[in-house]
Amino acid sequence: MEEDLPGLAALLAGSFGEPWDVARVRRDLTEDPTVVRTFVIAEGDRILATASSRLLPDVYPGVGYLHWVASDPERRGEGLGLNVVVAVLHDVAARGLAGCVLETDDDRLSALRLYLGLGFVPVMREPDHELRWSLIFPQLFAPRSKAAR
């Protein structure tokens, strides 16, 4: 796994548009005690997608937590994100948990389409969430060009 850390850092940085290095991958992923399993799809030595199964029983008792889902921006639309998310969902089910939750940014439209398609439902926790979702939904379901998928 150590040899995968630079590839994970590059993938996460490219997917989230924020700094990731090997130290952050260790801190926020591989050495985080709440992360119980990390799935990757690789082609040769290049990591194309990842997602992690996490447990936060104090915050989300009885359910799993889908965490750090990322796919290579150049390979989007190939089902890579779907495959790693489904792997996490199978892991959650194998642990006997009642379901799975996730948190994501509302500008990650491709990810939101995937999550909604898998049956995840938005939870409106903050006063502005209803307005934000009312602005997002038309974007999620508008016709898209093949290049935008």
C-alpha positions in Angstrom: 0.0 0.0 0.0 2.9 2.4 0.7 3.7 2.5 -3.0 0.1 3.6 -3.7 0.3 6.7 -1.6 1.7 9.1 -4.3 -0.9 7.9 -6.8 -3.7 8.4 -4.3 -2.4 11.9 -3.5 -2.3 12.8 -7.2 -5.8 11.3 -7.8 -7.3 13.1 -4.8 -5.7 16.4 -5.6 -6.9 16.2 -9.2 -10.4 15.2 -8.2 -10.9 17.7 -5.3 -8.8 20.6 -6.6 -7.1 21.0 -3.3 -3.6 20.1 -2.1 -2.9 16.4 -1.3 0.4 14.9 -0.6 1.6 11.6 0.9 1.4 13.0 4.4 -2.2 14.0 3.9 -3.1 10.7 2.4 -1.6 9.0 5.5 -3.3 11.4 7.9 -6.8 11.6 6.3 -7.0 8.2 4.8 -4.6 5.3 5.5 -3.9 6.1 9.1 -7.3 7.5 10.0 -8.8 5.0 12.5 -12.3 5.7 11.3 -11.5 4.5 7.8 -12.0 0.7 7.8 -11.3 -0.1 4.1 -10.2 1.7 1.0 -10.9 0.5 -2.5 -9.0 1.5 -5.6 -9.2 0.8 -9.3 -5.8 0.9 -10.9 -4.4 0.5 -14.4 -0.8 -0.6 -14.2 0.7 1.7 -11.5 -1.8 4.5 -12.1 -4.7 4.8 -9.6 -7.9 5.7 -11.5 -10.5 5.7 -8.7 -10.9 5.3 -5.0 -13.5 5.3 -2.3 -13.3 4.4 1.4 -15.6 2.8 3.9 -15.6 4.7 7.2 -17.3 4.2 10.6 -18.4 7.2 12.7 -20.7 5.5 15.3 -20.9 8.6 17.5 -22.2 10.7 14.6 -23.9 8.1 12.4 -24.7 5.0 14.6 -25.5 1.8 12.9 -24.6 2.9 9.4 -21.4 3.2 7.3 -20.0 6.3 5.8 -18.9 6.7 2.2 -15.7 8.7 2.2 -13.1 10.2 -0.2 -14.7 9.2 -3.5 -12.5 10.2 -6.4 -12.0 9.3 -10.0 -9.5 10.4 -12.6 -11.0 13.4 -14.3 -9.7 12.2 -17.7 -11.6 8.9 -17.3 -14.9 10.2 -16.0 -18.0 8.6 -17.5 -16.4 5.1 -17.6 -18.1 3.9 -14.4 -15.0 3.9 -12.2 -16.6 6.0 -9.5 -19.7 3.8 -9.6 -17.6 0.7 -9.1 -15.7 1.9 -6.1 -18.8 3.3 -4.5 -20.6 0.0 -5.0 -17.6 -1.8 -3.4 -18.0 0.5 -0.3 -21.7 -0.3 -0.2 -21.0 -4.0 -0.3 -18.5 -3.5 2.5 -21.1 -1.7 4.6 -23.7 -4.4 4.0 -21.1 -7.1 4.8 -20.6 -5.4 8.2 -24.3 -5.8 8.9 -24.9 -2.0 8.9 -28.3 -0.6 8.2 -27.2 1.8 5.4 -24.7 4.3 4.4 -24.3 8.1 4.5 -22.0 10.6 2.8 -21.3 14.2 2.8 -20.2 16.1 -0.3 -19.9 19.5 -1.8 -22.8 20.8 -3.8 -20.6 21.7 -6.8 -19.6 18.1 -7.5 -22.5 17.5 -9.9 -21.2 14.3 -11.4 -20.8 12.8 -7.9 -24.3 14.0 -6.9 -25.8 12.4 -10.0 -24.1 9.1 -9.0 -25.2 9.3 -5.4 -28.8 10.2 -6.2 -28.9 7.4 -8.8 -27.8 5.0 -6.1 -30.6 6.1 -3.8 -28.9 8.5 -1.5 -31.2 11.3 -0.4 -30.2 14.8 0.5 -30.7 15.8 4.1 -31.5 19.5 4.7 -29.6 20.3 7.9 -28.9 24.0 7.4 -31.4 26.9 6.6 -29.9 27.5 3.2 -29.9 23.8 2.0 -33.4 23.9 0.5 -32.5 26.9 -1.6 -29.1 25.4 -2.6 -30.8 22.1 -3.6 -33.5 24.0 -5.6 -30.6 25.6 -7.6 -28.7 22.3 -8.0 -31.5 20.0 -9.1 -32.1 21.7 -12.5 -28.4 21.4 -13.2 -28.4 17.8 -12.3 -31.2 16.8 -14.6 -30.5 19.2 -17.5 -29.4 17.5 -20.8 -25.7 17.2 -20.9 -23.3 16.9 -23.8 -21.2 13.8 -23.9 -18.1 15.9 -23.1 -19.7 17.1 -19.9 -20.5 13.6 -18.6 
